[in-house]
Amino acid sequence: ETQKEQLAGQYKAKTVMFQTTLFLLAWYSLTTTLFQAVQSDVFLSDCKSFFHDAASFLQTFIGWTIDAGQSVAQISTKIPNPFIAGMVYWLFLILVVGICVAGTGILAILIEIKVIELYKKNCWDVITLLMILTSTAVIIYFGEAIKKALSVNLLLLFVLSQGVYLGIRCYLKNRLGTKQYW
């Protein structure tokens, strides 16, 4: 019994040491890759472009939402009292815009939660960590060559590669059952 407890303690100590080493390796890899990313003009310009396009899409979406709210609020023009018509107009505008923005926000949060659940269920392991670090390093270090071959945003390419990876892992896990072959 004492030997069993000693072995369990040794196993736990080795597991903690392995996890600590893995964490430090991941941290080192990530920081050196990010430092390289900061020095890469191609990757930085693609990051700026990616977030600029995302902000532009959000502005367009909010513009459409406000237009829809104003269209619905035009119902208030049929009210003869200008004070009540003004209150109804703003009430409908705020209601429609609020519902659209809140609904979209909730939908985005639910999608994010689902993706996190899929990662935790199917991909929460060392292989995924290595895949993320490797794909990040490849995209950053070979960014100029990739841009010459494909005219695609590097950050978008990274996100798409992670989506494909997640899909393949989910498919394999469901196809092969619960056995882990890696």
Buried (B, 14 or more C-beta within 10 A) or exposed (E): EEEEEEEEEEEEEEEEEEEEEEEEBBEEBBEEBEEBBEEBEBBBBBBEBBEEEEEEEEEEEBEEBBEBBBEBBEEBEEBEEEEEBEEBBEEBBEEBBEEBBEEBEEEEEEEEEEEEEBBEEBBEEEEBBEBBBEBBBBBBBBBEEBBEEEEEBBBEBBEEBBEEBBEEBBEEBEEEEEEEEE
